[in-house]
Amino acid sequence: MLKKAHGAVYHTAPKIAKFRDLIAWFFTFGLVGLGMQITMASIKQAGGQPLIIGTVVGTVKAVGALIVVLLFVSETI
């Protein structure tokens, strides 16, 4: 009985799923548009420091997310 209740509560409505897909596409196009504005000349002008900082921050975020998942998520698929 609880399995059926769990399935009824934890599902995504079709409209919400479509809306989430639409939002993901909007973000994708927006980020691609921003990336297309970056030129090699602007990268050379900025130097290597932003690249290093971005790499370090991205790595810290990824490792932090992995730690949170390993600590708090105990379910398996």
All heavy atoms as TSV, in Angstrom:
chain	resi	resn	atom	element	x	y	z
A	1	MET	N	N	0.821	-1.193	0.000
A	1	MET	CA	C	0.000	0.000	0.000
A	1	MET	C	C	0.865	1.258	0.000
A	1	MET	O	O	0.562	2.209	-0.696
A	1	MET	CB	C	-0.923	-0.015	1.209
A	1	MET	CG	C	-1.721	1.239	1.346
A	1	MET	SD	S	-3.301	0.835	2.006
A	1	MET	CE	C	-4.024	2.404	2.087
A	2	LEU	N	N	1.931	1.256	0.774
A	2	LEU	CA	C	2.794	2.425	0.816
A	2	LEU	C	C	3.535	2.633	-0.499
A	2	LEU	O	O	3.839	3.761	-0.867
A	2	LEU	CB	C	3.783	2.312	1.964
A	2	LEU	CG	C	3.187	2.446	3.361
A	2	LEU	CD1	C	4.264	2.288	4.412
A	2	LEU	CD2	C	2.485	3.776	3.509
A	3	LYS	N	N	3.833	1.558	-1.207
A	3	LYS	CA	C	4.510	1.690	-2.501
A	3	LYS	C	C	3.642	2.488	-3.466
A	3	LYS	O	O	4.133	3.339	-4.202
A	3	LYS	CB	C	4.810	0.315	-3.095
A	3	LYS	CG	C	5.782	-0.496	-2.294
A	3	LYS	CD	C	7.171	-0.242	-2.763
A	3	LYS	CE	C	8.105	-1.189	-2.034
A	3	LYS	NZ	N	9.467	-0.836	-2.174
A	4	LYS	N	N	2.342	2.220	-3.477
A	4	LYS	CA	C	1.436	2.942	-4.370
A	4	LYS	C	C	1.342	4.414	-3.955
A	4	LYS	O	O	1.311	5.300	-4.799
A	4	LYS	CB	C	0.045	2.302	-4.361
A	4	LYS	CG	C	0.002	0.945	-5.031
A	4	LYS	CD	C	-1.389	0.373	-4.994
A	4	LYS	CE	C	-1.415	-1.015	-5.586
A	4	LYS	NZ	N	-2.738	-1.617	-5.529
A	5	ALA	N	N	1.315	4.670	-2.655
A	5	ALA	CA	C	1.240	6.042	-2.172
A	5	ALA	C	C	2.526	6.792	-2.522
A	5	ALA	O	O	2.487	7.945	-2.925
A	5	ALA	CB	C	1.005	6.065	-0.660
A	6	HIS	N	N	3.638	6.126	-2.378
A	6	HIS	CA	C	4.918	6.746	-2.716
A	6	HIS	C	C	4.953	7.109	-4.190
A	6	HIS	O	O	5.400	8.185	-4.567
A	6	HIS	CB	C	6.060	5.793	-2.374
A	6	HIS	CG	C	7.410	6.389	-2.570
A	6	HIS	ND1	N	8.077	6.293	-3.766
A	6	HIS	CD2	C	8.218	7.090	-1.733
A	6	HIS	CE1	C	9.232	6.913	-3.667
A	6	HIS	NE2	N	9.347	7.396	-2.443
A	7	GLY	N	N	4.466	6.238	-5.051
A	7	GLY	CA	C	4.432	6.511	-6.480
A	7	GLY	C	C	3.490	7.644	-6.825
A	7	GLY	O	O	3.721	8.396	-7.770
A	8	ALA	N	N	2.430	7.785	-6.073
A	8	ALA	CA	C	1.463	8.847	-6.341
A	8	ALA	C	C	1.994	10.215	-5.918
A	8	ALA	O	O	1.656	11.226	-6.519
A	8	ALA	CB	C	0.157	8.556	-5.607
A	9	VAL	N	N	2.819	10.238	-4.909
A	9	VAL	CA	C	3.320	11.506	-4.389
A	9	VAL	C	C	4.574	11.959	-5.134
A	9	VAL	O	O	4.712	13.112	-5.479
A	9	VAL	CB	C	3.618	11.385	-2.883
A	9	VAL	CG1	C	4.292	12.638	-2.362
A	9	VAL	CG2	C	2.335	11.111	-2.128
A	10	TYR	N	N	5.474	11.053	-5.385
A	10	TYR	CA	C	6.763	11.406	-5.962
A	10	TYR	C	C	6.789	11.180	-7.471
A	10	TYR	O	O	7.469	10.312	-7.972
A	10	TYR	CB	C	7.887	10.605	-5.298
A	10	TYR	CG	C	8.109	11.009	-3.872
A	10	TYR	CD1	C	7.670	10.221	-2.824
A	10	TYR	CD2	C	8.743	12.204	-3.578
A	10	TYR	CE1	C	7.866	10.609	-1.513
A	10	TYR	CE2	C	8.941	12.602	-2.272
A	10	TYR	CZ	C	8.510	11.798	-1.256
A	10	TYR	OH	O	8.701	12.191	0.034
A	11	HIS	N	N	6.040	11.980	-8.173
A	11	HIS	CA	C	6.103	11.970	-9.629
A	11	HIS	C	C	6.036	13.409	-10.114
A	11	HIS	O	O	5.581	14.300	-9.413
A	11	HIS	CB	C	4.968	11.146	-10.242
A	11	HIS	CG	C	3.629	11.815	-10.144
A	11	HIS	ND1	N	2.896	11.834	-8.982
A	11	HIS	CD2	C	2.911	12.509	-11.056
A	11	HIS	CE1	C	1.771	12.512	-9.195
A	11	HIS	NE2	N	1.763	12.933	-10.442
A	12	THR	N	N	6.528	13.614	-11.311
A	12	THR	CA	C	6.526	14.953	-11.873
A	12	THR	C	C	5.371	15.071	-12.854
A	12	THR	O	O	5.228	14.245	-13.743
A	12	THR	CB	C	7.853	15.223	-12.603
A	12	THR	OG1	O	8.925	15.030	-11.671
A	12	THR	CG2	C	7.913	16.618	-13.141
A	13	ALA	N	N	4.570	16.097	-12.678
A	13	ALA	CA	C	3.458	16.332	-13.591
A	13	ALA	C	C	4.014	16.634	-14.979
A	13	ALA	O	O	5.072	17.255	-15.112
A	13	ALA	CB	C	2.612	17.496	-13.092
A	14	PRO	N	N	3.308	16.207	-16.028
A	14	PRO	CA	C	3.802	16.434	-17.395
A	14	PRO	C	C	4.036	17.906	-17.720
A	14	PRO	O	O	5.018	18.245	-18.389
A	14	PRO	CB	C	2.701	15.853	-18.272
A	14	PRO	CG	C	1.999	14.852	-17.415
A	14	PRO	CD	C	2.098	15.386	-16.019
A	15	LYS	N	N	3.171	18.801	-17.242
A	15	LYS	CA	C	3.359	20.228	-17.515
A	15	LYS	C	C	4.621	20.750	-16.850
A	15	LYS	O	O	5.356	21.558	-17.430
A	15	LYS	CB	C	2.150	21.037	-17.032
A	15	LYS	CG	C	0.923	20.876	-17.886
A	15	LYS	CD	C	-0.194	21.765	-17.398
A	15	LYS	CE	C	-1.438	21.577	-18.249
A	15	LYS	NZ	N	-2.537	22.425	-17.805
A	16	ILE	N	N	4.885	20.301	-15.635
A	16	ILE	CA	C	6.086	20.743	-14.928
A	16	ILE	C	C	7.333	20.198	-15.620
A	16	ILE	O	O	8.335	20.904	-15.764
A	16	ILE	CB	C	6.032	20.320	-13.448
A	16	ILE	CG1	C	4.920	21.090	-12.740
A	16	ILE	CG2	C	7.372	20.538	-12.762
A	16	ILE	CD1	C	4.690	20.689	-11.318
A	17	ALA	N	N	7.286	18.958	-16.074
A	17	ALA	CA	C	8.429	18.380	-16.775
A	17	ALA	C	C	8.715	19.147	-18.061
A	17	ALA	O	O	9.884	19.442	-18.370
A	17	ALA	CB	C	8.168	16.912	-17.082
A	18	LYS	N	N	7.675	19.511	-18.806
A	18	LYS	CA	C	7.866	20.277	-20.039
A	18	LYS	C	C	8.417	21.666	-19.733
A	18	LYS	O	O	9.277	22.172	-20.451
A	18	LYS	CB	C	6.552	20.380	-20.808
A	18	LYS	CG	C	6.145	19.083	-21.457
A	18	LYS	CD	C	4.839	19.217	-22.207
A	18	LYS	CE	C	4.415	17.877	-22.760
A	18	LYS	NZ	N	3.136	17.923	-23.458
A	19	PHE	N	N	7.921	22.285	-18.658
A	19	PHE	CA	C	8.400	23.609	-18.266
A	19	PHE	C	C	9.873	23.546	-17.880
A	19	PHE	O	O	10.662	24.427	-18.248
A	19	PHE	CB	C	7.552	24.152	-17.116
A	19	PHE	CG	C	7.940	25.538	-16.696
A	19	PHE	CD1	C	7.667	26.623	-17.501
A	19	PHE	CD2	C	8.588	25.749	-15.491
A	19	PHE	CE1	C	8.032	27.904	-17.122
A	19	PHE	CE2	C	8.948	27.020	-15.095
A	19	PHE	CZ	C	8.670	28.100	-15.919
A	20	ARG	N	N	10.279	22.510	-17.150
A	20	ARG	CA	C	11.689	22.366	-16.769
A	20	ARG	C	C	12.569	22.182	-18.002
A	20	ARG	O	O	13.666	22.736	-18.077
A	20	ARG	CB	C	11.860	21.179	-15.823
A	20	ARG	CG	C	11.359	21.452	-14.433
A	20	ARG	CD	C	11.566	20.264	-13.530
A	20	ARG	NE	N	11.055	20.535	-12.206
A	20	ARG	CZ	C	10.857	19.607	-11.297
A	20	ARG	NH1	N	11.134	18.343	-11.565
A	20	ARG	NH2	N	10.389	19.933	-10.110
A	21	ASP	N	N	12.092	21.402	-18.967
A	21	ASP	CA	C	12.846	21.231	-20.209
A	21	ASP	C	C	12.978	22.558	-20.946
A	21	ASP	O	O	14.050	22.887	-21.471
A	21	ASP	CB	C	12.175	20.201	-21.122
A	21	ASP	CG	C	12.313	18.784	-20.596
A	21	ASP	OD1	O	13.203	18.541	-19.758
A	21	ASP	OD2	O	11.528	17.923	-21.035
A	22	LEU	N	N	11.903	23.330	-20.993
A	22	LEU	CA	C	11.927	24.617	-21.664
A	22	LEU	C	C	12.917	25.569	-20.991
A	22	LEU	O	O	13.706	26.240	-21.664
A	22	LEU	CB	C	10.519	25.230	-21.668
A	22	LEU	CG	C	10.344	26.557	-22.390
A	22	LEU	CD1	C	10.581	26.381	-23.877
A	22	LEU	CD2	C	8.958	27.107	-22.141
A	23	ILE	N	N	12.900	25.614	-19.678
A	23	ILE	CA	C	13.827	26.471	-18.932
A	23	ILE	C	C	15.272	26.040	-19.193
A	23	ILE	O	O	16.167	26.879	-19.361
A	23	ILE	CB	C	13.506	26.429	-17.418
A	23	ILE	CG1	C	12.164	27.095	-17.145
A	23	ILE	CG2	C	14.608	27.085	-16.595
A	23	ILE	CD1	C	12.118	28.572	-17.459
A	24	ALA	N	N	15.516	24.731	-19.237
A	24	ALA	CA	C	16.868	24.240	-19.516
A	24	ALA	C	C	17.335	24.689	-20.895
A	24	ALA	O	O	18.496	25.088	-21.071
A	24	ALA	CB	C	16.906	22.722	-19.409
A	25	TRP	N	N	16.435	24.652	-21.883
A	25	TRP	CA	C	16.796	25.113	-23.227
A	25	TRP	C	C	17.085	26.614	-23.226
A	25	TRP	O	O	18.022	27.071	-23.880
A	25	TRP	CB	C	15.693	24.788	-24.228
A	25	TRP	CG	C	15.776	23.380	-24.731
A	25	TRP	CD1	C	14.976	22.332	-24.390
A	25	TRP	CD2	C	16.737	22.850	-25.656
A	25	TRP	NE1	N	15.375	21.199	-25.045
A	25	TRP	CE2	C	16.442	21.490	-25.827
A	25	TRP	CE3	C	17.815	23.404	-26.340
A	25	TRP	CZ2	C	17.202	20.682	-26.663
A	25	TRP	CZ3	C	18.561	22.587	-27.177
A	25	TRP	CH2	C	18.249	21.249	-27.329
A	26	PHE	N	N	16.298	27.403	-22.509
A	26	PHE	CA	C	16.548	28.850	-22.426
A	26	PHE	C	C	17.923	29.136	-21.828
A	26	PHE	O	O	18.669	29.975	-22.327
A	26	PHE	CB	C	15.460	29.557	-21.621
A	26	PHE	CG	C	14.167	29.744	-22.349
A	26	PHE	CD1	C	12.977	29.781	-21.654
A	26	PHE	CD2	C	14.115	29.883	-23.722
A	26	PHE	CE1	C	11.765	29.969	-22.315
A	26	PHE	CE2	C	12.924	30.069	-24.395
A	26	PHE	CZ	C	11.746	30.112	-23.684
A	27	PHE	N	N	18.253	28.436	-20.732
A	27	PHE	CA	C	19.560	28.628	-20.125
A	27	PHE	C	C	20.670	28.202	-21.082
A	27	PHE	O	O	21.707	28.859	-21.173
A	27	PHE	CB	C	19.672	27.843	-18.812
A	27	PHE	CG	C	19.184	28.608	-17.625
A	27	PHE	CD1	C	17.942	28.343	-17.078
A	27	PHE	CD2	C	19.956	29.597	-17.049
A	27	PHE	CE1	C	17.481	29.052	-15.979
A	27	PHE	CE2	C	19.508	30.316	-15.951
A	27	PHE	CZ	C	18.265	30.038	-15.418
A	28	THR	N	N	20.460	27.111	-21.795
A	28	THR	CA	C	21.458	26.632	-22.742
A	28	THR	C	C	21.735	27.671	-23.817
A	28	THR	O	O	22.890	28.005	-24.095
A	28	THR	CB	C	20.992	25.312	-23.385
A	28	THR	OG1	O	20.794	24.346	-22.352
A	28	THR	CG2	C	22.014	24.795	-24.372
A	29	PHE	N	N	20.669	28.191	-24.425
A	29	PHE	CA	C	20.852	29.196	-25.469
A	29	PHE	C	C	21.485	30.474	-24.909
A	29	PHE	O	O	22.323	31.105	-25.562
A	29	PHE	CB	C	19.524	29.524	-26.152
A	29	PHE	CG	C	19.100	28.473	-27.137
A	29	PHE	CD1	C	17.889	27.825	-26.977
A	29	PHE	CD2	C	19.897	28.139	-28.210
A	29	PHE	CE1	C	17.484	26.853	-27.877
A	29	PHE	CE2	C	19.504	27.165	-29.120
A	29	PHE	CZ	C	18.310	26.524	-28.951
A	30	GLY	N	N	21.101	30.845	-23.706
A	30	GLY	CA	C	21.679	32.041	-23.092
A	30	GLY	C	C	23.166	31.893	-22.835
A	30	GLY	O	O	23.958	32.794	-23.125
A	31	LEU	N	N	23.565	30.734	-22.314
A	31	LEU	CA	C	24.982	30.526	-22.037
A	31	LEU	C	C	25.799	30.386	-23.313
A	31	LEU	O	O	26.940	30.850	-23.387
A	31	LEU	CB	C	25.166	29.298	-21.138
A	31	LEU	CG	C	24.636	29.463	-19.715
A	31	LEU	CD1	C	24.745	28.155	-18.950
A	31	LEU	CD2	C	25.363	30.568	-18.987
A	32	VAL	N	N	25.216	29.769	-24.335
A	32	VAL	CA	C	25.902	29.687	-25.628
A	32	VAL	C	C	26.081	31.088	-26.197
A	32	VAL	O	O	27.144	31.436	-26.732
A	32	VAL	CB	C	25.133	28.771	-26.610
A	32	VAL	CG1	C	25.646	28.939	-28.024
A	32	VAL	CG2	C	25.253	27.326	-26.173
A	33	GLY	N	N	25.054	31.916	-26.082
A	33	GLY	CA	C	25.154	33.296	-26.560
A	33	GLY	C	C	26.243	34.068	-25.843
A	33	GLY	O	O	26.995	34.830	-26.457
A	34	LEU	N	N	26.363	33.872	-24.543
A	34	LEU	CA	C	27.434	34.541	-23.797
A	34	LEU	C	C	28.798	34.033	-24.234
A	34	LEU	O	O	29.747	34.800	-24.386
A	34	LEU	CB	C	27.258	34.318	-22.296
A	34	LEU	CG	C	26.136	35.086	-21.625
A	34	LEU	CD1	C	25.991	34.627	-20.177
A	34	LEU	CD2	C	26.415	36.567	-21.678
A	35	GLY	N	N	28.894	32.734	-24.440
A	35	GLY	CA	C	30.167	32.148	-24.858
A	35	GLY	C	C	30.592	32.617	-26.233
A	35	GLY	O	O	31.791	32.738	-26.523
A	36	MET	N	N	29.634	32.901	-27.099
A	36	MET	CA	C	29.972	33.343	-28.451
A	36	MET	C	C	30.523	34.769	-28.459
A	36	MET	O	O	31.117	35.195	-29.449
A	36	MET	CB	C	28.748	33.238	-29.364
A	36	MET	CG	C	28.353	31.801	-29.653
A	36	MET	SD	S	26.859	31.663	-30.628
A	36	MET	CE	C	27.401	32.325	-32.188
A	37	GLN	N	N	30.308	35.503	-27.382
A	37	GLN	CA	C	30.814	36.868	-27.305
A	37	GLN	C	C	32.275	36.919	-26.866
A	37	GLN	O	O	32.915	37.955	-26.947
A	37	GLN	CB	C	29.965	37.696	-26.341
A	37	GLN	CG	C	28.552	37.902	-26.812
A	37	GLN	CD	C	27.722	38.669	-25.799
A	37	GLN	OE1	O	28.202	39.074	-24.759
A	37	GLN	NE2	N	26.461	38.865	-26.112
A	38	ILE	N	N	32.812	35.808	-26.387
A	38	ILE	CA	C	34.190	35.761	-25.917
A	38	ILE	C	C	35.099	35.490	-27.112
A	38	ILE	O	O	34.895	34.539	-27.855
A	38	ILE	CB	C	34.368	34.672	-24.843
A	38	ILE	CG1	C	33.494	34.986	-23.632
A	38	ILE	CG2	C	35.832	34.557	-24.430
A	38	ILE	CD1	C	33.466	33.901	-22.598
A	39	THR	N	N	36.103	36.323	-27.284
A	39	THR	CA	C	37.052	36.156	-28.375
A	39	THR	C	C	38.422	35.796	-27.816
A	39	THR	O	O	38.697	35.989	-26.622
A	39	THR	CB	C	37.164	37.455	-29.201
A	39	THR	OG1	O	37.668	38.485	-28.345
A	39	THR	CG2	C	35.810	37.870	-29.770
A	40	MET	N	N	39.283	35.285	-28.688
A	40	MET	CA	C	40.641	34.955	-28.251
A	40	MET	C	C	41.391	36.215	-27.816
A	40	MET	O	O	42.207	36.163	-26.894
A	40	MET	CB	C	41.398	34.243	-29.382
A	40	MET	CG	C	40.931	32.818	-29.615
A	40	MET	SD	S	41.005	31.782	-28.144
A	40	MET	CE	C	42.760	31.614	-27.955
A	41	ALA	N	N	41.081	37.335	-28.467
A	41	ALA	CA	C	41.736	38.584	-28.083
A	41	ALA	C	C	41.379	38.981	-26.654
A	41	ALA	O	O	42.247	39.425	-25.885
A	41	ALA	CB	C	41.346	39.700	-29.050
A	42	SER	N	N	40.113	38.796	-26.275
A	42	SER	CA	C	39.718	39.148	-24.909
A	42	SER	C	C	40.318	38.183	-23.895
A	42	SER	O	O	40.643	38.583	-22.770
A	42	SER	CB	C	38.196	39.185	-24.785
A	42	SER	OG	O	37.643	37.899	-24.963
A	43	ILE	N	N	40.488	36.929	-24.287
A	43	ILE	CA	C	41.121	35.961	-23.382
A	43	ILE	C	C	42.592	36.324	-23.185
A	43	ILE	O	O	43.113	36.283	-22.072
A	43	ILE	CB	C	40.967	34.530	-23.931
A	43	ILE	CG1	C	39.486	34.112	-23.887
A	43	ILE	CG2	C	41.808	33.540	-23.133
A	43	ILE	CD1	C	39.192	32.797	-24.548
A	44	LYS	N	N	43.288	36.670	-24.278
A	44	LYS	CA	C	44.693	37.065	-24.168
A	44	LYS	C	C	44.843	38.342	-23.348
A	44	LYS	O	O	45.787	38.493	-22.579
A	44	LYS	CB	C	45.282	37.261	-25.560
A	44	LYS	CG	C	45.505	35.968	-26.299
A	44	LYS	CD	C	46.069	36.227	-27.684
A	44	LYS	CE	C	46.196	34.917	-28.447
A	44	LYS	NZ	N	46.659	35.123	-29.823
A	45	GLN	N	N	43.899	39.272	-23.525
A	45	GLN	CA	C	43.956	40.526	-22.782
A	45	GLN	C	C	43.778	40.286	-21.286
A	45	GLN	O	O	44.438	40.914	-20.459
A	45	GLN	CB	C	42.882	41.481	-23.288
A	45	GLN	CG	C	42.892	42.832	-22.614
A	45	GLN	CD	C	41.775	43.738	-23.115
A	45	GLN	OE1	O	40.924	43.315	-23.887
A	45	GLN	NE2	N	41.788	44.985	-22.671
A	46	ALA	N	N	42.887	39.361	-20.920
A	46	ALA	CA	C	42.627	39.082	-19.506
A	46	ALA	C	C	43.781	38.329	-18.857
A	46	ALA	O	O	43.986	38.407	-17.644
A	46	ALA	CB	C	41.334	38.288	-19.356
A	47	GLY	N	N	44.540	37.580	-19.638
A	47	GLY	CA	C	45.642	36.797	-19.079
A	47	GLY	C	C	45.152	35.451	-18.567
A	47	GLY	O	O	43.998	35.054	-18.747
A	48	GLY	N	N	46.024	34.728	-17.893
A	48	GLY	CA	C	45.706	33.384	-17.434
A	48	GLY	C	C	45.064	33.312	-16.069
A	48	GLY	O	O	44.548	32.272	-15.678
A	49	GLN	N	N	45.072	34.422	-15.337
A	49	GLN	CA	C	44.555	34.392	-13.964
A	49	GLN	C	C	43.064	34.027	-13.899
A	49	GLN	O	O	42.696	33.187	-13.066
A	49	GLN	CB	C	44.814	35.716	-13.266
A	49	GLN	CG	C	44.459	35.678	-11.791
A	49	GLN	CD	C	44.810	36.979	-11.088
A	49	GLN	OE1	O	45.217	37.945	-11.720
A	49	GLN	NE2	N	44.662	36.998	-9.782
A	50	PRO	N	N	42.189	34.585	-14.734
A	50	PRO	CA	C	40.781	34.174	-14.667
A	50	PRO	C	C	40.579	32.698	-14.973
A	50	PRO	O	O	39.724	32.042	-14.375
A	50	PRO	CB	C	40.096	35.044	-15.715
A	50	PRO	CG	C	40.974	36.232	-15.867
A	50	PRO	CD	C	42.365	35.721	-15.646
A	51	LEU	N	N	41.378	32.163	-15.884
A	51	LEU	CA	C	41.278	30.739	-16.209
A	51	LEU	C	C	41.665	29.885	-15.008
A	51	LEU	O	O	40.993	28.900	-14.681
A	51	LEU	CB	C	42.164	30.409	-17.415
A	51	LEU	CG	C	42.168	28.963	-17.873
A	51	LEU	CD1	C	40.776	28.557	-18.348
A	51	LEU	CD2	C	43.178	28.761	-18.972
A	52	ILE	N	N	42.724	30.268	-14.336
A	52	ILE	CA	C	43.171	29.523	-13.155
A	52	ILE	C	C	42.135	29.620	-12.043
A	52	ILE	O	O	41.783	28.609	-11.411
A	52	ILE	CB	C	44.546	30.043	-12.674
A	52	ILE	CG1	C	45.609	29.715	-13.724
A	52	ILE	CG2	C	44.917	29.453	-11.326
A	52	ILE	CD1	C	46.943	30.383	-13.486
A	53	ILE	N	N	41.632	30.815	-11.796
A	53	ILE	CA	C	40.618	30.998	-10.747
A	53	ILE	C	C	39.357	30.204	-11.075
A	53	ILE	O	O	38.791	29.521	-10.210
A	53	ILE	CB	C	40.294	32.495	-10.560
A	53	ILE	CG1	C	41.498	33.218	-9.969
A	53	ILE	CG2	C	39.069	32.680	-9.661
A	53	ILE	CD1	C	41.355	34.720	-9.931
A	54	GLY	N	N	38.916	30.249	-12.321
A	54	GLY	CA	C	37.731	29.486	-12.731
A	54	GLY	C	C	37.921	27.993	-12.572
A	54	GLY	O	O	37.021	27.281	-12.132
A	55	THR	N	N	39.108	27.504	-12.916
A	55	THR	CA	C	39.402	26.081	-12.768
A	55	THR	C	C	39.399	25.667	-11.296
A	55	THR	O	O	38.822	24.635	-10.933
A	55	THR	CB	C	40.758	25.747	-13.411
A	55	THR	OG1	O	40.728	26.132	-14.785
A	55	THR	CG2	C	41.077	24.272	-13.308
A	56	VAL	N	N	40.019	26.470	-10.451
A	56	VAL	CA	C	40.066	26.152	-9.019
A	56	VAL	C	C	38.666	26.176	-8.419
A	56	VAL	O	O	38.273	25.250	-7.689
A	56	VAL	CB	C	41.006	27.130	-8.273
A	56	VAL	CG1	C	40.870	26.987	-6.766
A	56	VAL	CG2	C	42.447	26.903	-8.712
A	57	VAL	N	N	37.893	27.206	-8.732
A	57	VAL	CA	C	36.535	27.318	-8.181
A	57	VAL	C	C	35.658	26.170	-8.678
A	57	VAL	O	O	34.909	25.564	-7.896
A	57	VAL	CB	C	35.915	28.687	-8.540
A	57	VAL	CG1	C	34.439	28.724	-8.216
A	57	VAL	CG2	C	36.642	29.800	-7.812
A	58	GLY	N	N	35.750	25.840	-9.959
A	58	GLY	CA	C	34.966	24.730	-10.496
A	58	GLY	C	C	35.325	23.410	-9.837
A	58	GLY	O	O	34.450	22.591	-9.527
A	59	THR	N	N	36.621	23.193	-9.606
A	59	THR	CA	C	37.059	21.959	-8.949
A	59	THR	C	C	36.573	21.901	-7.510
A	59	THR	O	O	36.104	20.849	-7.046
A	59	THR	CB	C	38.602	21.852	-9.000
A	59	THR	OG1	O	39.023	21.916	-10.366
A	59	THR	CG2	C	39.087	20.566	-8.374
A	60	VAL	N	N	36.661	23.008	-6.795
A	60	VAL	CA	C	36.186	23.047	-5.403
A	60	VAL	C	C	34.683	22.770	-5.344
A	60	VAL	O	O	34.217	22.007	-4.486
A	60	VAL	CB	C	36.534	24.396	-4.739
A	60	VAL	CG1	C	35.813	24.570	-3.411
A	60	VAL	CG2	C	38.036	24.516	-4.547
A	61	LYS	N	N	33.914	23.353	-6.268
A	61	LYS	CA	C	32.476	23.116	-6.287
A	61	LYS	C	C	32.164	21.652	-6.588
A	61	LYS	O	O	31.279	21.055	-5.957
A	61	LYS	CB	C	31.815	24.018	-7.324
A	61	LYS	CG	C	31.722	25.462	-6.899
A	61	LYS	CD	C	31.261	26.371	-8.011
A	61	LYS	CE	C	29.936	25.991	-8.595
A	61	LYS	NZ	N	29.481	26.930	-9.643
A	62	ALA	N	N	32.868	21.055	-7.538
A	62	ALA	CA	C	32.618	19.661	-7.891
A	62	ALA	C	C	32.965	18.726	-6.733
A	62	ALA	O	O	32.200	17.810	-6.411
A	62	ALA	CB	C	33.416	19.288	-9.140
A	63	VAL	N	N	34.096	18.968	-6.092
A	63	VAL	CA	C	34.490	18.129	-4.953
A	63	VAL	C	C	33.523	18.333	-3.794
A	63	VAL	O	O	33.123	17.367	-3.123
A	63	VAL	CB	C	35.945	18.433	-4.541
A	63	VAL	CG1	C	36.302	17.770	-3.221
A	63	VAL	CG2	C	36.907	17.986	-5.631
A	64	GLY	N	N	33.117	19.565	-3.548
A	64	GLY	CA	C	32.142	19.826	-2.484
A	64	GLY	C	C	30.809	19.137	-2.741
A	64	GLY	O	O	30.214	18.555	-1.823
A	65	ALA	N	N	30.350	19.176	-3.992
A	65	ALA	CA	C	29.100	18.493	-4.330
A	65	ALA	C	C	29.232	16.989	-4.139
A	65	ALA	O	O	28.316	16.326	-3.639
A	65	ALA	CB	C	28.703	18.815	-5.764
A	66	LEU	N	N	30.376	16.427	-4.527
A	66	LEU	CA	C	30.598	14.990	-4.347
A	66	LEU	C	C	30.591	14.624	-2.865
A	66	LEU	O	O	29.990	13.613	-2.475
A	66	LEU	CB	C	31.919	14.583	-4.990
A	66	LEU	CG	C	32.311	13.116	-4.830
A	66	LEU	CD1	C	31.289	12.216	-5.521
A	66	LEU	CD2	C	33.700	12.868	-5.377
A	67	ILE	N	N	31.213	15.445	-2.044
A	67	ILE	CA	C	31.231	15.179	-0.596
A	67	ILE	C	C	29.824	15.218	-0.022
A	67	ILE	O	O	29.433	14.343	0.760
A	67	ILE	CB	C	32.162	16.177	0.123
A	67	ILE	CG1	C	33.616	15.896	-0.244
A	67	ILE	CG2	C	31.963	16.130	1.634
A	67	ILE	CD1	C	34.599	16.950	0.211
A	68	VAL	N	N	29.030	16.207	-0.419
A	68	VAL	CA	C	27.651	16.302	0.075
A	68	VAL	C	C	26.851	15.076	-0.347
A	68	VAL	O	O	26.113	14.490	0.465
A	68	VAL	CB	C	26.986	17.599	-0.434
A	68	VAL	CG1	C	25.489	17.590	-0.188
A	68	VAL	CG2	C	27.615	18.808	0.233
A	69	VAL	N	N	26.991	14.664	-1.586
A	69	VAL	CA	C	26.253	13.486	-2.062
A	69	VAL	C	C	26.683	12.250	-1.285
A	69	VAL	O	O	25.842	11.456	-0.849
A	69	VAL	CB	C	26.456	13.291	-3.582
A	69	VAL	CG1	C	25.963	11.937	-4.024
A	69	VAL	CG2	C	25.753	14.386	-4.350
A	70	LEU	N	N	27.969	12.058	-1.106
A	70	LEU	CA	C	28.444	10.871	-0.391
A	70	LEU	C	C	28.002	10.882	1.075
A	70	LEU	O	O	27.738	9.803	1.638
A	70	LEU	CB	C	29.966	10.774	-0.477
A	70	LEU	CG	C	30.521	10.466	-1.880
A	70	LEU	CD1	C	32.056	10.510	-1.849
A	70	LEU	CD2	C	30.021	9.132	-2.387
A	71	LEU	N	N	27.914	12.044	1.683
A	71	LEU	CA	C	27.526	12.113	3.093
A	71	LEU	C	C	26.028	11.964	3.318
A	71	LEU	O	O	25.588	11.347	4.292
A	71	LEU	CB	C	27.995	13.433	3.702
A	71	LEU	CG	C	29.484	13.584	3.954
A	71	LEU	CD1	C	29.795	14.981	4.457
A	71	LEU	CD2	C	29.975	12.545	4.937
A	72	PHE	N	N	25.220	12.554	2.436
A	72	PHE	CA	C	23.786	12.657	2.717
A	72	PHE	C	C	22.901	11.773	1.879
A	72	PHE	O	O	21.726	11.604	2.198
A	72	PHE	CB	C	23.335	14.116	2.550
A	72	PHE	CG	C	23.976	15.032	3.559
A	72	PHE	CD1	C	24.905	15.980	3.159
A	72	PHE	CD2	C	23.669	14.934	4.899
A	72	PHE	CE1	C	25.504	16.820	4.080
A	72	PHE	CE2	C	24.264	15.768	5.827
A	72	PHE	CZ	C	25.177	16.716	5.415
A	73	VAL	N	N	23.388	11.211	0.790
A	73	VAL	CA	C	22.539	10.378	-0.056
A	73	VAL	C	C	22.900	8.934	0.183
A	73	VAL	O	O	24.006	8.499	-0.111
A	73	VAL	CB	C	22.713	10.743	-1.555
A	73	VAL	CG1	C	21.873	9.838	-2.408
A	73	VAL	CG2	C	22.359	12.191	-1.787
A	74	SER	N	N	21.943	8.200	0.722
A	74	SER	CA	C	22.206	6.791	1.029
A	74	SER	C	C	21.417	5.854	0.125
A	74	SER	O	O	21.570	4.652	0.222
A	74	SER	CB	C	21.859	6.517	2.486
A	74	SER	OG	O	20.483	6.757	2.711
A	75	GLU	N	N	20.586	6.398	-0.744
A	75	GLU	CA	C	19.778	5.553	-1.628
A	75	GLU	C	C	20.610	5.092	-2.814
A	75	GLU	O	O	21.523	5.763	-3.251
A	75	GLU	CB	C	18.570	6.327	-2.144
A	75	GLU	CG	C	17.626	6.742	-1.040
A	75	GLU	CD	C	16.452	7.528	-1.594
A	75	GLU	OE1	O	16.287	7.594	-2.826
A	75	GLU	OE2	O	15.708	8.081	-0.787
A	76	THR	N	N	20.268	3.929	-3.319
A	76	THR	CA	C	20.893	3.429	-4.537
A	76	THR	C	C	19.829	3.247	-5.598
A	76	THR	O	O	18.642	3.058	-5.286
A	76	THR	CB	C	21.596	2.074	-4.294
A	76	THR	OG1	O	20.638	1.148	-3.804
A	76	THR	CG2	C	22.726	2.227	-3.291
A	77	ILE	N	N	20.253	3.281	-6.810
A	77	ILE	CA	C	19.286	3.137	-7.909
A	77	ILE	C	C	19.120	1.677	-8.248
A	77	ILE	O	O	20.005	0.914	-8.285
A	77	ILE	CB	C	19.768	3.917	-9.152
A	77	ILE	CG1	C	19.827	5.395	-8.810
A	77	ILE	CG2	C	18.862	3.667	-10.330
A	77	ILE	CD1	C	20.375	6.265	-9.923
